[in-house]
Amino acid sequence: MTSSSALINYANQGLDTEYSQLVVHFDKGRHTIRSSMNSNPRPCFTPTLLHELKSYLQTVTEYFEALQENEESEIHYMVLSSENPDVFNLGGDLNLFRAAIQNGERDALVHYAHACIDVLYPNIISLNSPVTTISLVQGTALGGGFEAALSGNVLIAERSAQMGLPEVIFNMFPGMGAYSLLARRIGMNKAEELILSGKVFTAEELFDMGIVDVLAEDGEGEQALEKYIKQHSRTRNTRLALQKVRQRYHPVEYAELIDIIEIWVDTALNLSNRDLRMMDRLVRAQNKL
């Protein structure tokens, strides 16, 4: 289903949307639409998953655009989660990166990076609609997976969930929004310190840093999500206003993310054979997850 009328139809009937690497469900009672990632052969941002996420986001955008003046939306919350209980998302498709770098295929890297930004940016700006985007992390979120989690207006995570940016291990940096999003949450210096550390943090550590918004006990992420939505709904008018104020006061611009992509691509094409071997080791380690 890709049209706005299709979304309205399944929103009214509570039907699931059919994708191969994305599970989408609308909960009319809670005014919540949820997309759960289910990529294969490894839980990363495959080209298929990126394509399906973009299609899904376009469908929801069209739904909001089709609303008549003063018509109340059925969708108040958009949740991003994972079908894998142990892994939220392991980030970029490193096999694709490596092949493109090895062959000097700049256009392939630019195309992939643009696809990532085209998925994350609508989430960052709440589709320019009266909706709150929420990331629910249960398990591991690395690299682009962590960036995806950060793209939500709200980040809910279970206490022992692990998140980090390991790109420095193979002499790279996370180029799909990490700096922009972290700097706005914790400041530039702390953002750079986190990126350069290459460390994987627990959700509890990130909560103490002010990066995770809601810390749930292990196994209680769903309850924490439900509780947050219930509490948010009571003062939704105020919270949506503050959401707009935040985005106006400290906006993340699409052009900013695209400019950073160019730096990321230049950096990737400058990696040495040793760096690529380190990337291979990380791929093998992540495959075990």
SULRA-V866080 format. One record per backbone hydrogen bond with DSSP energy under -0.5 kcal/mol. NH is the residue of the N-H (numbers start at 1). CO is the residue of the C=O. If there is no record, write none. Layout:
nh & co
NH & CO
NH & CO
//
This chain:
nh & co
7 & 3
8 & 4
9 & 5
10 & 6
11 & 7
12 & 8
13 & 9
14 & 10
15 & 10
17 & 24
19 & 17
23 & 36
24 & 17
24 & 22
25 & 34
26 & 15
27 & 25
27 & 32
28 & 26
31 & 27
31 & 28
32 & 27
33 & 77
34 & 25
35 & 79
36 & 23
37 & 81
38 & 21
44 & 42
45 & 91
46 & 44
50 & 46
51 & 47
52 & 48
53 & 49
54 & 50
55 & 51
56 & 52
57 & 53
58 & 54
59 & 55
60 & 56
61 & 57
62 & 58
63 & 59
64 & 60
65 & 61
66 & 62
67 & 63
67 & 64
71 & 68
76 & 31
76 & 74
77 & 31
78 & 132
79 & 33
80 & 134
81 & 35
83 & 37
84 & 37
85 & 83
88 & 140
89 & 140
90 & 43
93 & 45
94 & 92
97 & 93
98 & 94
99 & 95
100 & 96
101 & 97
102 & 98
103 & 99
104 & 101
105 & 100
106 & 104
109 & 105
110 & 106
111 & 107
112 & 108
113 & 109
114 & 110
115 & 111
116 & 112
117 & 113
118 & 114
119 & 115
119 & 116
120 & 116
121 & 117
123 & 119
124 & 120
125 & 121
126 & 123
127 & 122
128 & 125
129 & 126
131 & 129
132 & 76
133 & 131
134 & 78
135 & 154
136 & 80
137 & 135
137 & 156
138 & 136
140 & 86
141 & 162
142 & 89
143 & 164
145 & 142
146 & 143
147 & 143
148 & 144
149 & 145
150 & 146
151 & 147
152 & 149
153 & 133
154 & 133
156 & 135
156 & 154
157 & 214
158 & 137
159 & 216
161 & 158
162 & 139
163 & 201
164 & 141
165 & 199
168 & 165
169 & 166
170 & 167
171 & 168
172 & 167
175 & 173
179 & 174
181 & 177
182 & 178
183 & 179
184 & 180
185 & 181
185 & 182
186 & 182
187 & 182
187 & 183
191 & 187
192 & 188
193 & 189
194 & 190
195 & 191
196 & 192
197 & 193
198 & 194
198 & 195
201 & 163
201 & 199
203 & 159
203 & 161
204 & 159
206 & 202
207 & 203
208 & 204
209 & 205
210 & 206
210 & 207
211 & 206
212 & 206
213 & 155
214 & 155
216 & 157
216 & 214
220 & 217
224 & 220
225 & 221
226 & 222
227 & 223
228 & 224
229 & 225
230 & 226
231 & 227
232 & 228
233 & 229
234 & 230
234 & 231
235 & 231
235 & 232
236 & 233
239 & 235
240 & 236
241 & 237
242 & 238
243 & 239
244 & 240
245 & 241
246 & 242
247 & 243
248 & 244
249 & 245
250 & 246
251 & 248
253 & 251
257 & 253
258 & 254
259 & 255
260 & 256
261 & 257
262 & 258
263 & 259
264 & 260
265 & 261
266 & 262
267 & 263
268 & 264
269 & 265
270 & 267
271 & 268
276 & 272
277 & 273
278 & 274
279 & 275
280 & 276
281 & 277
282 & 278
283 & 279
284 & 280
285 & 281
286 & 282
287 & 283
288 & 284
289 & 286
//
